[in-house]
Every structure is written in C-alpha cells, then in structure tokens.
C-alpha cells in the first residue's frame, strides 16, 4: 500500500515503473476519504495526484530490484520528481 501526498498547488500525473496498481481511495488533507473516480477502476501505471490530497494505491511487485517513480510532467522530472526505490527481501 502506497500513500502519495501532494503538498503542491499542481496536479501531478504520477507514473510507477514496472508495476500495475489499483487506486484504493483519495482523501483531501483534513477531509474524508472517497472511492476512486470512475475512470480509475482496474489496473493502472499512472494516476493523477490532485493538490492538497492523499491518494492511496496498492501494488504487488513480482521481482526485487531498483525501480523509479516520477511525475510525467517533464519539467518536474528534472526537479527531483523522478525518485528511485528498491524492492527486495526484508533484512533483519
């Protein structure tokens, strides 16, 4: 389960590499969560993160490794919005 918090005034199309995910819900900061929008049913690889909102998604990764997630607005990729992450076995 991932939570993406958008603290900016812009909507961001967030893309997660190498995995399909499902939108669980959306929640405005200091608000009540709501179900995914009608066009968000099924599996996705990109989701719009609206301003001042938390979006929850669930994803199951099959292979361990180094991946990236990023905003699909090209200028944002150049401003630290392309982030690597590692999926792997838990270590004690």
mmCIF file as gemmi writes it, N, C-alpha and C atoms, coordinates in Angstrom:
data_model
loop_
_atom_site.group_PDB
_atom_site.id
_atom_site.type_symbol
_atom_site.label_atom_id
_atom_site.label_alt_id
_atom_site.label_comp_id
_atom_site.label_asym_id
_atom_site.label_entity_id
_atom_site.label_seq_id
_atom_site.pdbx_PDB_ins_code
_atom_site.Cartn_x
_atom_site.Cartn_y
_atom_site.Cartn_z
_atom_site.occupancy
_atom_site.B_iso_or_equiv
_atom_site.pdbx_formal_charge
_atom_site.auth_seq_id
_atom_site.auth_asym_id
_atom_site.pdbx_PDB_model_num
ATOM 1 N N . UNK Axp A 1 ? 0.86 -1.172 0 1 0 ? 1 A 1
ATOM 2 C CA . UNK Axp A 1 ? 0 0 0 1 0 ? 1 A 1
ATOM 3 C C . UNK Axp A 1 ? 0.906 1.235 0 1 0 ? 1 A 1
ATOM 4 N N . UNK Axp A 2 ? 0.658 2.14 -0.918 1 0 ? 2 A 1
ATOM 5 C CA . UNK Axp A 2 ? 1.397 3.399 -1.016 1 0 ? 2 A 1
ATOM 6 C C . UNK Axp A 2 ? 0.447 4.544 -0.716 1 0 ? 2 A 1
ATOM 7 N N . UNK Axp A 3 ? 0.96 5.591 -0.1 1 0 ? 3 A 1
ATOM 8 C CA . UNK Axp A 3 ? 0.248 6.857 0.059 1 0 ? 3 A 1
ATOM 9 C C . UNK Axp A 3 ? 1.073 7.923 -0.628 1 0 ? 3 A 1
ATOM 10 N N . UNK Axp A 4 ? 0.467 8.644 -1.55 1 0 ? 4 A 1
ATOM 11 C CA . UNK Axp A 4 ? 1.14 9.734 -2.234 1 0 ? 4 A 1
ATOM 12 C C . UNK Axp A 4 ? 0.494 11.023 -1.751 1 0 ? 4 A 1
ATOM 13 N N . UNK Axp A 5 ? 1.28 11.872 -1.102 1 0 ? 5 A 1
ATOM 14 C CA . UNK Axp A 5 ? 0.803 13.141 -0.556 1 0 ? 5 A 1
ATOM 15 C C . UNK Axp A 5 ? 1.235 14.26 -1.497 1 0 ? 5 A 1
ATOM 16 N N . UNK Axp A 6 ? 0.292 15.027 -1.987 1 0 ? 6 A 1
ATOM 17 C CA . UNK Axp A 6 ? 0.615 16.142 -2.883 1 0 ? 6 A 1
ATOM 18 C C . UNK Axp A 6 ? 0.454 17.453 -2.119 1 0 ? 6 A 1
ATOM 19 N N . UNK Axp A 7 ? 1.576 18.041 -1.737 1 0 ? 7 A 1
ATOM 20 C CA . UNK Axp A 7 ? 1.578 19.295 -0.987 1 0 ? 7 A 1
ATOM 21 C C . UNK Axp A 7 ? 1.667 20.509 -1.902 1 0 ? 7 A 1
ATOM 22 N N . UNK Axp A 8 ? 1.601 20.319 -3.204 1 0 ? 8 A 1
ATOM 23 C CA . UNK Axp A 8 ? 1.762 21.421 -4.143 1 0 ? 8 A 1
ATOM 24 C C . UNK Axp A 8 ? 0.4 21.934 -4.617 1 0 ? 8 A 1
ATOM 25 N N . UNK Axp A 9 ? 0.43 23.02 -5.394 1 0 ? 9 A 1
ATOM 26 C CA . UNK Axp A 9 ? -0.79 23.598 -5.961 1 0 ? 9 A 1
ATOM 27 C C . UNK Axp A 9 ? -1.115 23.004 -7.325 1 0 ? 9 A 1
ATOM 28 N N . UNK Axp A 10 ? -0.308 22.045 -7.782 1 0 ? 10 A 1
ATOM 29 C CA . UNK Axp A 10 ? -0.479 21.45 -9.106 1 0 ? 10 A 1
ATOM 30 C C . UNK Axp A 10 ? -0.915 19.995 -9.004 1 0 ? 10 A 1
ATOM 31 N N . UNK Axp A 11 ? -1.658 19.533 -10.021 1 0 ? 11 A 1
ATOM 32 C CA . UNK Axp A 11 ? -1.948 18.108 -10.161 1 0 ? 11 A 1
ATOM 33 C C . UNK Axp A 11 ? -0.757 17.462 -10.857 1 0 ? 11 A 1
ATOM 34 N N . UNK Axp A 12 ? -0.385 16.259 -10.414 1 0 ? 12 A 1
ATOM 35 C CA . UNK Axp A 12 ? 0.772 15.571 -10.963 1 0 ? 12 A 1
ATOM 36 C C . UNK Axp A 12 ? 0.374 14.182 -11.459 1 0 ? 12 A 1
ATOM 37 N N . UNK Axp A 13 ? 0.629 13.872 -12.738 1 0 ? 13 A 1
ATOM 38 C CA . UNK Axp A 13 ? 0.418 12.505 -13.224 1 0 ? 13 A 1
ATOM 39 C C . UNK Axp A 13 ? 1.594 11.63 -12.78 1 0 ? 13 A 1
ATOM 40 N N . UNK Axp A 14 ? 1.383 10.835 -11.759 1 0 ? 14 A 1
ATOM 41 C CA . UNK Axp A 14 ? 2.438 10.015 -11.172 1 0 ? 14 A 1
ATOM 42 C C . UNK Axp A 14 ? 2.468 8.656 -11.859 1 0 ? 14 A 1
ATOM 43 N N . UNK Axp A 15 ? 3.66 8.301 -12.349 1 0 ? 15 A 1
ATOM 44 C CA . UNK Axp A 15 ? 3.874 7.023 -13.047 1 0 ? 15 A 1
ATOM 45 C C . UNK Axp A 15 ? 4.83 6.168 -12.226 1 0 ? 15 A 1
ATOM 46 N N . UNK Axp A 16 ? 4.466 4.914 -12.014 1 0 ? 16 A 1
ATOM 47 C CA . UNK Axp A 16 ? 5.306 3.973 -11.275 1 0 ? 16 A 1
ATOM 48 C C . UNK Axp A 16 ? 5.766 2.906 -12.264 1 0 ? 16 A 1
ATOM 49 N N . UNK Axp A 17 ? 7.071 2.763 -12.387 1 0 ? 17 A 1
ATOM 50 C CA . UNK Axp A 17 ? 7.631 1.83 -13.366 1 0 ? 17 A 1
ATOM 51 C C . UNK Axp A 17 ? 7.482 0.374 -12.941 1 0 ? 17 A 1
ATOM 52 N N . UNK Axp A 18 ? 7.272 -0.478 -13.922 1 0 ? 18 A 1
ATOM 53 C CA . UNK Axp A 18 ? 7.339 -1.942 -13.792 1 0 ? 18 A 1
ATOM 54 C C . UNK Axp A 18 ? 6.27 -2.571 -12.909 1 0 ? 18 A 1
ATOM 55 N N . UNK Axp A 19 ? 5.173 -1.855 -12.664 1 0 ? 19 A 1
ATOM 56 C CA . UNK Axp A 19 ? 4.107 -2.468 -11.869 1 0 ? 19 A 1
ATOM 57 C C . UNK Axp A 19 ? 2.766 -1.853 -12.26 1 0 ? 19 A 1
ATOM 58 N N . UNK Axp A 20 ? 1.747 -2.66 -12.241 1 0 ? 20 A 1
ATOM 59 C CA . UNK Axp A 20 ? 0.375 -2.187 -12.391 1 0 ? 20 A 1
ATOM 60 C C . UNK Axp A 20 ? -0.207 -2.096 -10.988 1 0 ? 20 A 1
ATOM 61 N N . UNK Axp A 21 ? -0.984 -1.066 -10.715 1 0 ? 21 A 1
ATOM 62 C CA . UNK Axp A 21 ? -1.536 -0.863 -9.378 1 0 ? 21 A 1
ATOM 63 C C . UNK Axp A 21 ? -3.013 -0.524 -9.472 1 0 ? 21 A 1
ATOM 64 N N . UNK Axp A 22 ? -3.666 -0.549 -8.316 1 0 ? 22 A 1
ATOM 65 C CA . UNK Axp A 22 ? -5.074 -0.168 -8.23 1 0 ? 22 A 1
ATOM 66 C C . UNK Axp A 22 ? -5.213 1.007 -7.283 1 0 ? 22 A 1
ATOM 67 N N . UNK Axp A 23 ? -6.083 1.947 -7.649 1 0 ? 23 A 1
ATOM 68 C CA . UNK Axp A 23 ? -6.378 3.086 -6.785 1 0 ? 23 A 1
ATOM 69 C C . UNK Axp A 23 ? -7.339 2.605 -5.704 1 0 ? 23 A 1
ATOM 70 N N . UNK Axp A 24 ? -6.973 2.84 -4.454 1 0 ? 24 A 1
ATOM 71 C CA . UNK Axp A 24 ? -7.808 2.426 -3.321 1 0 ? 24 A 1
ATOM 72 C C . UNK Axp A 24 ? -8.784 3.539 -2.943 1 0 ? 24 A 1
ATOM 73 N N . UNK Axp A 25 ? -8.242 4.743 -2.714 1 0 ? 25 A 1
ATOM 74 C CA . UNK Axp A 25 ? -9.092 5.886 -2.378 1 0 ? 25 A 1
ATOM 75 C C . UNK Axp A 25 ? -8.301 7.176 -2.49 1 0 ? 25 A 1
ATOM 76 N N . UNK Axp A 26 ? -9.015 8.278 -2.298 1 0 ? 26 A 1
ATOM 77 C CA . UNK Axp A 26 ? -8.441 9.621 -2.286 1 0 ? 26 A 1
ATOM 78 C C . UNK Axp A 26 ? -8.93 10.304 -1.025 1 0 ? 26 A 1
ATOM 79 N N . UNK Axp A 27 ? -8.099 11.182 -0.476 1 0 ? 27 A 1
ATOM 80 C CA . UNK Axp A 27 ? -8.506 11.883 0.732 1 0 ? 27 A 1
ATOM 81 C C . UNK Axp A 27 ? -7.906 13.281 0.745 1 0 ? 27 A 1
ATOM 82 N N . UNK Axp A 28 ? -8.755 14.319 0.776 1 0 ? 28 A 1
ATOM 83 C CA . UNK Axp A 28 ? -8.207 15.667 0.936 1 0 ? 28 A 1
ATOM 84 C C . UNK Axp A 28 ? -7.534 15.769 2.298 1 0 ? 28 A 1
ATOM 85 N N . UNK Axp A 29 ? -6.505 16.606 2.4 1 0 ? 29 A 1
ATOM 86 C CA . UNK Axp A 29 ? -5.903 16.859 3.712 1 0 ? 29 A 1
ATOM 87 C C . UNK Axp A 29 ? -7.034 17.358 4.613 1 0 ? 29 A 1
ATOM 88 N N . UNK Axp A 30 ? -7.094 16.868 5.823 1 0 ? 30 A 1
ATOM 89 C CA . UNK Axp A 30 ? -8.137 17.251 6.788 1 0 ? 30 A 1
ATOM 90 C C . UNK Axp A 30 ? -9.541 16.957 6.258 1 0 ? 30 A 1
ATOM 91 N N . UNK Axp A 31 ? -9.694 15.903 5.461 1 0 ? 31 A 1
ATOM 92 C CA . UNK Axp A 31 ? -11.004 15.573 4.91 1 0 ? 31 A 1
ATOM 93 C C . UNK Axp A 31 ? -11.304 14.095 5.016 1 0 ? 31 A 1
ATOM 94 N N . UNK Axp A 32 ? -12.396 13.699 4.418 1 0 ? 32 A 1
ATOM 95 C CA . UNK Axp A 32 ? -12.875 12.321 4.447 1 0 ? 32 A 1
ATOM 96 C C . UNK Axp A 32 ? -12.483 11.643 3.131 1 0 ? 32 A 1
ATOM 97 N N . UNK Axp A 33 ? -12.042 10.396 3.237 1 0 ? 33 A 1
ATOM 98 C CA . UNK Axp A 33 ? -11.651 9.672 2.024 1 0 ? 33 A 1
ATOM 99 C C . UNK Axp A 33 ? -12.876 9.371 1.167 1 0 ? 33 A 1
ATOM 100 N N . UNK Axp A 34 ? -12.621 9.239 -0.134 1 0 ? 34 A 1
ATOM 101 C CA . UNK Axp A 34 ? -13.672 8.902 -1.085 1 0 ? 34 A 1
ATOM 102 C C . UNK Axp A 34 ? -13.153 7.808 -2.009 1 0 ? 34 A 1
ATOM 103 N N . UNK Axp A 35 ? -14.041 7.071 -2.647 1 0 ? 35 A 1
ATOM 104 C CA . UNK Axp A 35 ? -13.597 5.988 -3.536 1 0 ? 35 A 1
ATOM 105 C C . UNK Axp A 35 ? -12.907 6.542 -4.783 1 0 ? 35 A 1
ATOM 106 N N . UNK Axp A 36 ? -12.236 5.663 -5.512 1 0 ? 36 A 1
ATOM 107 C CA . UNK Axp A 36 ? -11.606 6.096 -6.767 1 0 ? 36 A 1
ATOM 108 C C . UNK Axp A 36 ? -12.646 6.672 -7.73 1 0 ? 36 A 1
ATOM 109 N N . UNK Axp A 37 ? -12.177 7.516 -8.626 1 0 ? 37 A 1
ATOM 110 C CA . UNK Axp A 37 ? -13.051 8.069 -9.653 1 0 ? 37 A 1
ATOM 111 C C . UNK Axp A 37 ? -13.412 6.97 -10.649 1 0 ? 37 A 1
ATOM 112 N N . UNK Axp A 38 ? -14.525 7.116 -11.379 1 0 ? 38 A 1
ATOM 113 C CA . UNK Axp A 38 ? -14.95 6.053 -12.305 1 0 ? 38 A 1
ATOM 114 C C . UNK Axp A 38 ? -13.869 5.622 -13.3 1 0 ? 38 A 1
ATOM 115 N N . UNK Axp A 39 ? -13.068 6.563 -13.779 1 0 ? 39 A 1
ATOM 116 C CA . UNK Axp A 39 ? -12.026 6.207 -14.75 1 0 ? 39 A 1
ATOM 117 C C . UNK Axp A 39 ? -10.801 5.582 -14.095 1 0 ? 39 A 1
ATOM 118 N N . UNK Axp A 40 ? -10.834 5.426 -12.78 1 0 ? 40 A 1
ATOM 119 C CA . UNK Axp A 40 ? -9.694 4.843 -12.062 1 0 ? 40 A 1
ATOM 120 C C . UNK Axp A 40 ? -9.913 3.376 -11.706 1 0 ? 40 A 1
ATOM 121 N N . UNK Axp A 41 ? -10.949 2.755 -12.24 1 0 ? 41 A 1
ATOM 122 C CA . UNK Axp A 41 ? -11.159 1.334 -11.958 1 0 ? 41 A 1
ATOM 123 C C . UNK Axp A 41 ? -10.158 0.51 -12.756 1 0 ? 41 A 1
ATOM 124 N N . UNK Axp A 42 ? -9.873 -0.658 -12.271 1 0 ? 42 A 1
ATOM 125 C CA . UNK Axp A 42 ? -8.925 -1.532 -12.956 1 0 ? 42 A 1
ATOM 126 C C . UNK Axp A 42 ? -7.486 -1.192 -12.606 1 0 ? 42 A 1
ATOM 127 N N . UNK Axp A 43 ? -6.581 -1.811 -13.337 1 0 ? 43 A 1
ATOM 128 C CA . UNK Axp A 43 ? -5.154 -1.636 -13.068 1 0 ? 43 A 1
ATOM 129 C C . UNK Axp A 43 ? -4.607 -0.454 -13.853 1 0 ? 43 A 1
ATOM 130 N N . UNK Axp A 44 ? -3.694 0.269 -13.23 1 0 ? 44 A 1
ATOM 131 C CA . UNK Axp A 44 ? -3.106 1.482 -13.793 1 0 ? 44 A 1
ATOM 132 C C . UNK Axp A 44 ? -1.587 1.431 -13.672 1 0 ? 44 A 1
ATOM 133 N N . UNK Axp A 45 ? -0.91 2.309 -14.422 1 0 ? 45 A 1
ATOM 134 C CA . UNK Axp A 45 ? 0.519 2.549 -14.186 1 0 ? 45 A 1
ATOM 135 C C . UNK Axp A 45 ? 0.776 4.033 -13.964 1 0 ? 45 A 1
ATOM 136 N N . UNK Axp A 46 ? -0.292 4.849 -14.106 1 0 ? 46 A 1
ATOM 137 C CA . UNK Axp A 46 ? -0.211 6.288 -13.866 1 0 ? 46 A 1
ATOM 138 C C . UNK Axp A 46 ? -1.497 6.726 -13.181 1 0 ? 46 A 1
ATOM 139 N N . UNK Axp A 47 ? -1.365 7.679 -12.247 1 0 ? 47 A 1
ATOM 140 C CA . UNK Axp A 47 ? -2.535 8.217 -11.552 1 0 ? 47 A 1
ATOM 141 C C . UNK Axp A 47 ? -2.302 9.707 -11.32 1 0 ? 47 A 1
ATOM 142 N N . UNK Axp A 48 ? -3.379 10.478 -11.343 1 0 ? 48 A 1
ATOM 143 C CA . UNK Axp A 48 ? -3.274 11.913 -11.096 1 0 ? 48 A 1
ATOM 144 C C . UNK Axp A 48 ? -3.328 12.158 -9.594 1 0 ? 48 A 1
ATOM 145 N N . UNK Axp A 49 ? -2.299 12.819 -9.076 1 0 ? 49 A 1
ATOM 146 C CA . UNK Axp A 49 ? -2.272 13.232 -7.667 1 0 ? 49 A 1
ATOM 147 C C . UNK Axp A 49 ? -2.743 14.691 -7.621 1 0 ? 49 A 1
ATOM 148 N N . UNK Axp A 50 ? -3.925 14.913 -7.073 1 0 ? 50 A 1
ATOM 149 C CA . UNK Axp A 50 ? -4.501 16.252 -7.028 1 0 ? 50 A 1
ATOM 150 C C . UNK Axp A 50 ? -3.88 17.074 -5.9 1 0 ? 50 A 1
ATOM 151 N N . UNK Axp A 51 ? -3.925 18.41 -6.023 1 0 ? 51 A 1
ATOM 152 C CA . UNK Axp A 51 ? -3.36 19.276 -4.985 1 0 ? 51 A 1
ATOM 153 C C . UNK Axp A 51 ? -4.023 19.037 -3.626 1 0 ? 51 A 1
ATOM 154 N N . UNK Axp A 52 ? -3.206 19.148 -2.586 1 0 ? 52 A 1
ATOM 155 C CA . UNK Axp A 52 ? -3.69 19.053 -1.194 1 0 ? 52 A 1
ATOM 156 C C . UNK Axp A 52 ? -4.486 17.782 -0.943 1 0 ? 52 A 1
ATOM 157 N N . UNK Axp A 53 ? -3.995 16.684 -1.479 1 0 ? 53 A 1
ATOM 158 C CA . UNK Axp A 53 ? -4.724 15.429 -1.368 1 0 ? 53 A 1
ATOM 159 C C . UNK Axp A 53 ? -3.762 14.26 -1.199 1 0 ? 53 A 1
ATOM 160 N N . UNK Axp A 54 ? -4.266 13.215 -0.575 1 0 ? 54 A 1
ATOM 161 C CA . UNK Axp A 54 ? -3.551 11.949 -0.438 1 0 ? 54 A 1
ATOM 162 C C . UNK Axp A 54 ? -4.262 10.947 -1.339 1 0 ? 54 A 1
ATOM 163 N N . UNK Axp A 55 ? -3.491 10.225 -2.127 1 0 ? 55 A 1
ATOM 164 C CA . UNK Axp A 55 ? -4.071 9.143 -2.92 1 0 ? 55 A 1
ATOM 165 C C . UNK Axp A 55 ? -3.43 7.846 -2.45 1 0 ? 55 A 1
ATOM 166 N N . UNK Axp A 56 ? -4.242 6.83 -2.229 1 0 ? 56 A 1
ATOM 167 C CA . UNK Axp A 56 ? -3.739 5.528 -1.793 1 0 ? 56 A 1
ATOM 168 C C . UNK Axp A 56 ? -3.868 4.538 -2.937 1 0 ? 56 A 1
ATOM 169 N N . UNK Axp A 57 ? -2.782 3.804 -3.164 1 0 ? 57 A 1
ATOM 170 C CA . UNK Axp A 57 ? -2.78 2.784 -4.208 1 0 ? 57 A 1
ATOM 171 C C . UNK Axp A 57 ? -2.209 1.499 -3.634 1 0 ? 57 A 1
ATOM 172 N N . UNK Axp A 58 ? -2.578 0.383 -4.25 1 0 ? 58 A 1
ATOM 173 C CA . UNK Axp A 58 ? -1.98 -0.887 -3.844 1 0 ? 58 A 1
ATOM 174 C C . UNK Axp A 58 ? -1.309 -1.513 -5.05 1 0 ? 58 A 1
ATOM 175 N N . UNK Axp A 59 ? -0.116 -2.021 -4.807 1 0 ? 59 A 1
ATOM 176 C CA . UNK Axp A 59 ? 0.687 -2.607 -5.876 1 0 ? 59 A 1
ATOM 177 C C . UNK Axp A 59 ? 1.383 -3.848 -5.343 1 0 ? 59 A 1
ATOM 178 N N . UNK Axp A 60 ? 1.517 -4.85 -6.182 1 0 ? 60 A 1
ATOM 179 C CA . UNK Axp A 60 ? 2.236 -6.073 -5.823 1 0 ? 60 A 1
ATOM 180 C C . UNK Axp A 60 ? 3.4 -6.238 -6.801 1 0 ? 60 A 1
ATOM 181 N N . UNK Axp A 61 ? 4.595 -6.196 -6.276 1 0 ? 61 A 1
ATOM 182 C CA . UNK Axp A 61 ? 5.792 -6.344 -7.097 1 0 ? 61 A 1
ATOM 183 C C . UNK Axp A 61 ? 6.185 -7.812 -7.162 1 0 ? 61 A 1
ATOM 184 N N . UNK Axp A 62 ? 6.519 -8.274 -8.355 1 0 ? 62 A 1
ATOM 185 C CA . UNK Axp A 62 ? 6.87 -9.67 -8.569 1 0 ? 62 A 1
ATOM 186 C C . UNK Axp A 62 ? 8.372 -9.893 -8.407 1 0 ? 62 A 1
ATOM 187 N N . UNK Axp A 63 ? 9.181 -8.961 -8.896 1 0 ? 63 A 1
ATOM 188 C CA . UNK Axp A 63 ? 10.629 -9.136 -8.907 1 0 ? 63 A 1
ATOM 189 C C . UNK Axp A 63 ? 11.314 -8.08 -8.04 1 0 ? 63 A 1
ATOM 190 N N . UNK Axp A 64 ? 12.284 -8.481 -7.233 1 0 ? 64 A 1
ATOM 191 C CA . UNK Axp A 64 ? 13.051 -7.483 -6.494 1 0 ? 64 A 1
ATOM 192 C C . UNK Axp A 64 ? 13.918 -6.681 -7.457 1 0 ? 64 A 1
ATOM 193 N N . UNK Axp A 65 ? 14.265 -5.472 -7.062 1 0 ? 65 A 1
ATOM 194 C CA . UNK Axp A 65 ? 15.16 -4.677 -7.892 1 0 ? 65 A 1
ATOM 195 C C . UNK Axp A 65 ? 15.011 -3.192 -7.643 1 0 ? 65 A 1
ATOM 196 N N . UNK Axp A 66 ? 15.753 -2.423 -8.417 1 0 ? 66 A 1
ATOM 197 C CA . UNK Axp A 66 ? 15.731 -0.971 -8.339 1 0 ? 66 A 1
ATOM 198 C C . UNK Axp A 66 ? 14.743 -0.449 -9.384 1 0 ? 66 A 1
ATOM 199 N N . UNK Axp A 67 ? 13.817 0.386 -8.955 1 0 ? 67 A 1
ATOM 200 C CA . UNK Axp A 67 ? 12.782 0.948 -9.805 1 0 ? 67 A 1
ATOM 201 C C . UNK Axp A 67 ? 12.754 2.462 -9.634 1 0 ? 67 A 1
ATOM 202 N N . UNK Axp A 68 ? 11.925 3.14 -10.438 1 0 ? 68 A 1
ATOM 203 C CA . UNK Axp A 68 ? 11.718 4.574 -10.257 1 0 ? 68 A 1
ATOM 204 C C . UNK Axp A 68 ? 10.233 4.892 -10.347 1 0 ? 68 A 1
ATOM 205 N N . UNK Axp A 69 ? 9.856 5.984 -9.706 1 0 ? 69 A 1
ATOM 206 C CA . UNK Axp A 69 ? 8.536 6.571 -9.889 1 0 ? 69 A 1
ATOM 207 C C . UNK Axp A 69 ? 8.762 8.045 -10.155 1 0 ? 69 A 1
ATOM 208 N N . UNK Axp A 70 ? 7.85 8.662 -10.908 1 0 ? 70 A 1
ATOM 209 C CA . UNK Axp A 70 ? 8.064 10.064 -11.268 1 0 ? 70 A 1
ATOM 210 C C . UNK Axp A 70 ? 6.778 10.718 -11.737 1 0 ? 70 A 1
ATOM 211 N N . UNK Axp A 71 ? 6.839 12.034 -11.779 1 0 ? 71 A 1
ATOM 212 C CA . UNK Axp A 71 ? 5.771 12.827 -12.367 1 0 ? 71 A 1
ATOM 213 C C . UNK Axp A 71 ? 5.991 12.841 -13.874 1 0 ? 71 A 1
ATOM 214 N N . UNK Axp A 72 ? 4.929 12.684 -14.644 1 0 ? 72 A 1
ATOM 215 C CA . UNK Axp A 72 ? 5.05 12.649 -16.101 1 0 ? 72 A 1
ATOM 216 C C . UNK Axp A 72 ? 5.166 14.035 -16.729 1 0 ? 72 A 1
ATOM 217 N N . UNK Axp A 73 ? 5.176 15.084 -15.942 1 0 ? 73 A 1
ATOM 218 C CA . UNK Axp A 73 ? 5.449 16.42 -16.464 1 0 ? 73 A 1
ATOM 219 C C . UNK Axp A 73 ? 6.968 16.533 -16.549 1 0 ? 73 A 1
ATOM 220 N N . UNK Axp A 74 ? 7.49 16.662 -17.759 1 0 ? 74 A 1
ATOM 221 C CA . UNK Axp A 74 ? 8.937 16.568 -17.992 1 0 ? 74 A 1
ATOM 222 C C . UNK Axp A 74 ? 9.731 17.53 -17.122 1 0 ? 74 A 1
ATOM 223 N N . UNK Axp A 75 ? 9.265 18.76 -16.971 1 0 ? 75 A 1
ATOM 224 C CA . UNK Axp A 75 ? 9.996 19.731 -16.148 1 0 ? 75 A 1
ATOM 225 C C . UNK Axp A 75 ? 10.108 19.257 -14.7 1 0 ? 75 A 1
ATOM 226 N N . UNK Axp A 76 ? 9.128 18.529 -14.236 1 0 ? 76 A 1
ATOM 227 C CA . UNK Axp A 76 ? 9.161 18.052 -12.853 1 0 ? 76 A 1
ATOM 228 C C . UNK Axp A 76 ? 10.172 16.918 -12.673 1 0 ? 76 A 1
ATOM 229 N N . UNK Axp A 77 ? 10.347 16.111 -13.714 1 0 ? 77 A 1
ATOM 230 C CA . UNK Axp A 77 ? 11.344 15.042 -13.63 1 0 ? 77 A 1
ATOM 231 C C . UNK Axp A 77 ? 12.733 15.63 -13.38 1 0 ? 77 A 1
ATOM 232 N N . UNK Axp A 78 ? 12.967 16.827 -13.876 1 0 ? 78 A 1
ATOM 233 C CA . UNK Axp A 78 ? 14.257 17.493 -13.694 1 0 ? 78 A 1
ATOM 234 C C . UNK Axp A 78 ? 14.387 18.169 -12.336 1 0 ? 78 A 1
ATOM 235 N N . UNK Axp A 79 ? 13.316 18.218 -11.56 1 0 ? 79 A 1
ATOM 236 C CA . UNK Axp A 79 ? 13.323 18.883 -10.256 1 0 ? 79 A 1
ATOM 237 C C . UNK Axp A 79 ? 13.053 17.895 -9.13 1 0 ? 79 A 1
ATOM 238 N N . UNK Axp A 80 ? 13.806 16.806 -9.131 1 0 ? 80 A 1
ATOM 239 C CA . UNK Axp A 80 ? 13.739 15.809 -8.058 1 0 ? 80 A 1
ATOM 240 C C . UNK Axp A 80 ? 12.42 15.054 -7.998 1 0 ? 80 A 1
ATOM 241 N N . UNK Axp A 81 ? 11.661 15.038 -9.09 1 0 ? 81 A 1
ATOM 242 C CA . UNK Axp A 81 ? 10.418 14.283 -9.077 1 0 ? 81 A 1
ATOM 243 C C . UNK Axp A 81 ? 10.542 12.99 -9.865 1 0 ? 81 A 1
ATOM 244 N N . UNK Axp A 82 ? 11.765 12.482 -10.019 1 0 ? 82 A 1
ATOM 245 C CA . UNK Axp A 82 ? 11.997 11.127 -10.507 1 0 ? 82 A 1
ATOM 246 C C . UNK Axp A 82 ? 12.802 10.459 -9.406 1 0 ? 82 A 1
ATOM 247 N N . UNK Axp A 83 ? 12.175 9.585 -8.669 1 0 ? 83 A 1
ATOM 248 C CA . UNK Axp A 83 ? 12.768 9.042 -7.452 1 0 ? 83 A 1
ATOM 249 C C . UNK Axp A 83 ? 12.99 7.535 -7.576 1 0 ? 83 A 1
ATOM 250 N N . UNK Axp A 84 ? 14.197 7.08 -7.258 1 0 ? 84 A 1
ATOM 251 C CA . UNK Axp A 84 ? 14.447 5.635 -7.247 1 0 ? 84 A 1
ATOM 252 C C . UNK Axp A 84 ? 13.948 5.006 -5.938 1 0 ? 84 A 1
ATOM 253 N N . UNK Axp A 85 ? 13.643 3.738 -6.007 1 0 ? 85 A 1
ATOM 254 C CA . UNK Axp A 85 ? 13.31 2.971 -4.813 1 0 ? 85 A 1
ATOM 255 C C . UNK Axp A 85 ? 13.691 1.519 -5.064 1 0 ? 85 A 1
ATOM 256 N N . UNK Axp A 86 ? 13.889 0.801 -3.988 1 0 ? 86 A 1
ATOM 257 C CA . UNK Axp A 86 ? 14.328 -0.598 -4.078 1 0 ? 86 A 1
ATOM 258 C C . UNK Axp A 86 ? 13.258 -1.498 -3.518 1 0 ? 86 A 1
ATOM 259 N N . UNK Axp A 87 ? 12.92 -2.545 -4.26 1 0 ? 87 A 1
ATOM 260 C CA . UNK Axp A 87 ? 12.007 -3.588 -3.803 1 0 ? 87 A 1
ATOM 261 C C . UNK Axp A 87 ? 12.868 -4.835 -3.607 1 0 ? 87 A 1
ATOM 262 N N . UNK Axp A 88 ? 12.865 -5.369 -2.409 1 0 ? 88 A 1
ATOM 263 C CA . UNK Axp A 88 ? 13.698 -6.541 -2.169 1 0 ? 88 A 1
ATOM 264 C C . UNK Axp A 88 ? 13.28 -7.272 -0.929 1 0 ? 88 A 1
ATOM 265 N N . UNK Axp A 89 ? 14.028 -8.298 -0.603 1 0 ? 89 A 1
ATOM 266 C CA . UNK Axp A 89 ? 13.704 -9.069 0.602 1 0 ? 89 A 1
ATOM 267 C C . UNK Axp A 89 ? 13.937 -8.228 1.854 1 0 ? 89 A 1
ATOM 268 N N . UNK Axp A 90 ? 13.146 -8.504 2.857 1 0 ? 90 A 1
ATOM 269 C CA . UNK Axp A 90 ? 13.312 -7.834 4.146 1 0 ? 90 A 1
ATOM 270 C C . UNK Axp A 90 ? 14.594 -8.35 4.799 1 0 ? 90 A 1
ATOM 271 N N . UNK Axp A 91 ? 15.352 -7.463 5.39 1 0 ? 91 A 1
ATOM 272 C CA . UNK Axp A 91 ? 16.56 -7.874 6.103 1 0 ? 91 A 1
ATOM 273 C C . UNK Axp A 91 ? 16.337 -7.64 7.596 1 0 ? 91 A 1
ATOM 274 N N . UNK Axp A 92 ? 16.885 -8.539 8.399 1 0 ? 92 A 1
ATOM 275 C CA . UNK Axp A 92 ? 16.667 -8.386 9.857 1 0 ? 92 A 1
ATOM 276 C C . UNK Axp A 92 ? 17.437 -7.224 10.434 1 0 ? 92 A 1
